Amino acid sequence: MTDTAATAASPGALRVGVQKFGTFLSGMIMPNIAAFIAWGLITALFIPSGWMGSEGPVEAWRWADSAILGGGTASDGTEYLGLVGPIITYLLPLLIAFTGGNVVYGHRGGVVGAVAAMGVIIGAQGTIMFLGAMIAGPLTAEILKQIEKLWDGKIRAGFEMLVNNFSAGFVGFFAALASFFWLAPVMKWLTEILGNAVGWLVDTGLIPLASIIVEPAKVLFLNNAINHGVFTPIGTEQSQEFGRSLLFMVEANPGPGAGLLLAITVFGVGAARATAPGAWIIQFLGGIHEVYFPYVLAKPVLILGLIAGGATGVLTNVLFGSGLVAPASPGSIFAILIQTAPGSHLGVILAVVLSAAVTFLVTAAFLLASRRRDLAAEAAGGDKFAAAVAQTQANKGKSSAALSGLAGASTGALSAPAHAVQRVVFACDAGMGSSAMGASVLRSKFKAAGLDDVTVTNKAIAALDGNADLVVTQAQLTDRAKQREPGAVHVSVDNFMNSPRYDEIVELLLTQRATAEVKAEHPVAVTVPAAPDGVAGTAPAPATRAEARAAAAAAEEEPLPEDPARPDEGVLSLGNVRIHEGSVSREEAIREAADLLQQTGAVTSAYHDAMLAREQTVSTYMGNELAIPHGTNDAKDAVLASALTVIRYDGGVDWDGDEVRFVVGIAGKGDEHLGLLQNVAMLFSDDEQVARLKAAKTPEELYELFKTVNED
């Protein structure tokens, strides 16, 4: 058996696979949580049993015509559809389907995914089709993606939009029919089975046993598949029917975690005891539950306290018939109270308090029983808490700012990047709370150091797009981040709130700025990749981000044979310079650049595919509103001569989140590719020159400004 096979079959690989599946599910739900919350508020207020409903718990608040918004019969006998039913039946599933399709194949994937979801929604009338939308959306987008690969790069110029629109239209048409006739009955049957199973657990009083699975799954970050794949869809349907669901609190209840952290605050030892109070604030008030996971990994027996507390909270809601009207995300006490259904506040509050109390008592018993051993281990330097923090982040597969205050260790030496750092990204699993906290900490440090030109953002690991200069991740996530951002510098940390790596990064950037100033006054020569004859050349050291990225992109490619014949006018001719008033998509811009290169005779039709392939591995966005799409090394046979095309889009081009006005298509033979990239980068390194390029009124004026790229 190969090592690869062994790895794939390992429990760790299975855990990672479940994590990725859960992340994909939550990736469809979490971006739309605001819509769930809005629906929950409308439901809590205007359904008949809501606060302002005709049968509401507070008579003074009742509004006789609440049916206008909640649905039903108003005081004058008029029947109203209301907002509650249409939002949960149509809007929420369509949002989920669009989001899932968008993840798979961009906006067009989202559109066909929503169309397909409409088929399963209508076909399963009477059943809320969250699960159907989760399948129809991404599946239809994937089908469109695979179908369009069949003719990618083979459509004549000017017909791309026609073909793309009709291909998406036909896929959406057939997918909607398939969803209506085939997928809807299957999903309705599956939803009924899951709903009946959960209903049976509730009716028999066995639903508290779900904590035996949920609480350990949370610590291992395997809960997303359960929570967003089962509890949220079924809970939302229950809320539609009964006005509440206890399923929303099975995983989100902050009580067990709060009880555990309080017990460690009182009876813990060492670093665990010192950090528990701050962790309690983050967990109970902020709703970031992962902050207590390291305490459990450091002493696994404490999971029994969490299970006992979680089961207590669920049982309390069962006995009181209480629940929430919509998902509480994040699981903060504030989110819980806001989403509590009318008449359920007593049960919900008791569920939180009692679950915390039970967890506190069970945890305290274990801590007291092992206190002497824990104190002796700490005195001997055997405190395992820091290692548990690292293990927690390894289980999660991402860096977490919520864990940052728990340990101060950092891993790996910070090496100096070869280019100026202007874009720093904190990468995490969902791109939400954890990474946002870490990004805000470093952002404030940059501001204090005067590094105002450096942007700091947070993203999900799957959303890394090749535009980052420096990526901050947890050590176990670094390899995955490198696959997404091969051209970036990667920094691994365990402590996101006060990591010493932050000061190292700030010092590094300050040193870079000082070095760049010296280089600007005293240019030096650096070695560039060897020419085909083996003789090394020299070129100015890249002092700007654009230069460095251009040189790095070129360095990835193996030098091609020298072009035996060069036209007298150079690599750029007036006919290859264009100005457009409007805007196009990134793909359309790349298509036009490739067509111009082909018309010039510099490349074959295969070069367009290579340009698209380059964008999939690393973005060719350079900064200063410039993108330089070019092919990969695999396309060397498609390059016939060195050439350049310049297209200015005054309406701008969305280049995967960056605004681009200048699209410079490049095809290079031999080491001319490196020279072309460096010349263009130098041209755009001067803001005043860029302003002149933008102000050019005609292609002739623009060509005159660009002619420097023809210089040797």
LINCORMO-V510676 format. One record per residue. PHI is phi as a letter, one per 40 degrees, with the letter a starting at -180 (NA if undefined). Layout:
BEGIN
PHI
PHI
END
This chain:
BEGIN
NA
c
c
c
c
c
c
c
c
c
d
c
c
c
c
c
c
c
d
c
c
c
c
c
c
c
c
c
c
d
c
b
d
d
c
c
c
d
c
c
c
c
c
c
c
b
c
d
c
c
d
b
c
c
b
c
c
b
d
c
c
c
b
d
c
c
c
d
b
c
g
h
b
c
c
c
g
c
c
b
c
g
b
c
c
c
c
c
c
b
c
c
c
c
c
c
c
c
c
c
c
c
c
c
a
g
c
c
c
c
c
c
c
c
c
c
c
c
c
c
c
c
c
b
d
g
b
c
b
c
c
c
c
c
c
c
c
c
c
c
c
c
c
c
c
c
c
c
c
c
b
c
g
b
c
c
d
g
b
c
c
c
c
c
c
c
c
c
c
c
c
c
c
c
c
c
c
c
c
c
c
b
c
d
c
c
c
c
c
c
c
c
c
c
c
c
c
c
c
c
c
c
c
c
g
c
d
d
c
c
c
c
c
c
c
c
c
c
c
c
f
b
c
c
c
c
c
c
c
b
c
c
c
c
c
c
c
c
c
c
c
b
g
a
a
c
c
c
b
c
b
c
d
c
c
d
c
c
c
c
c
c
c
c
c
c
b
c
b
g
c
c
c
c
c
c
d
c
c
c
c
c
c
c
c
c
g
c
c
c
c
c
c
c
c
c
c
c
a
d
c
c
c
c
c
c
c
c
c
c
c
c
c
c
c
c
c
c
c
c
g
b
i
b
c
a
d
b
b
c
c
c
c
c
c
c
c
c
c
c
c
d
g
b
c
c
c
c
c
c
c
c
c
c
c
c
c
c
c
d
c
c
c
c
c
c
c
c
c
b
c
c
c
c
c
c
c
c
c
c
g
b
c
c
c
c
c
c
c
c
c
c
c
c
c
c
g
a
c
a
c
c
c
c
c
c
a
b
c
b
b
g
c
c
c
c
c
c
b
c
c
b
b
b
b
c
b
a
c
b
g
b
d
c
c
c
c
c
c
c
c
c
d
c
c
c
c
c
c
g
c
c
c
c
c
b
b
b
a
c
d
c
c
c
b
g
b
c
c
a
b
b
a
c
d
c
c
d
c
c
c
c
c
c
b
c
c
c
c
b
b
b
b
b
b
c
c
b
c
c
c
d
c
c
c
c
c
c
c
c
c
c
c
c
c
c
c
c
c
c
c
b
d
b
b
b
c
b
d
c
c
d
c
g
c
c
b
b
a
d
c
c
b
b
c
c
c
c
c
c
c
c
c
c
c
c
c
c
d
c
d
c
c
c
b
b
c
c
c
g
c
b
b
d
c
b
b
b
b
b
c
c
b
b
c
d
c
c
c
c
c
c
c
c
c
c
c
c
c
c
g
c
b
c
c
c
c
c
c
c
c
c
c
c
c
c
c
a
c
c
c
b
h
f
g
b
b
b
c
a
c
c
c
c
c
c
c
c
c
c
a
c
a
b
b
b
b
b
b
c
c
g
b
c
c
f
h
b
c
b
b
b
b
b
c
b
b
b
b
g
c
c
d
c
c
c
c
c
c
c
c
c
c
c
c
b
c
c
c
c
c
c
c
c
c
d
c
b
d
c
c
c
c
c
c
c
c
c
c
c
c
c
END
